[in-house]
Structure formats: structure tokens, C-alpha cells
Amino acid sequence: MLNVVTDDEDYPAAVLFRGAGEFTGPGKLTKGLRIDRRLNSRAADEAAGLWLEDRGYKVQRSHIEETPRIGVDYAGDWKEKPYRFLLKGF
């Protein structure tokens, strides 16, 4: 599984990557990208070997599908929030 914390420590904010391109599912994604536990708790930067960068590509809002979260029945009112984002057609 690939999760990147996006805010301060102890604040619940992260991006959870569940698939990309030909890697459909978190297990296939991490295996295909050769991501393992050595990256746990590391900063997402070049020194760690895994980082995010802005290449200036803009996704049109009309190409983004928002859906309710999956597998979070415990989250009460938050389980129906549209916090799952997909690129349409992929």
C-alpha cells in the first residue's frame, strides 16, 4: 500500500494511492514500482527514492470522478464523503 502524509504530524491528512496505469490495486502498484517497507516513515523526497513533483500537467475537472470512500463503515458520517478520486476512463 502506498500512502503519503500530506500535512503535519498527528493531523489526519494523506493521499492513498490504490492504483495507477496498468497496476490495478495497491498490491500490484507497490510491487510494480518496487516499493517495500524500507520507505515506511520516510519523507517523500529524492533521498528516499520516492517523491512527488509538479510537472505542470493540469487535469480538467470534468475528467475527475468523485466517489464515496470504500471500506470505511466505521467512519460514521464521513464514510459517504466524496473523498475518493478517479480519472474517468482509466
Helices and strands as residue ranges (DSSP letters): E 2-5, E 14-17, E 19-20, E 23-24, H 26-32, G 37-39, G 61-63, E 64-67, G 73-80, E 84-87
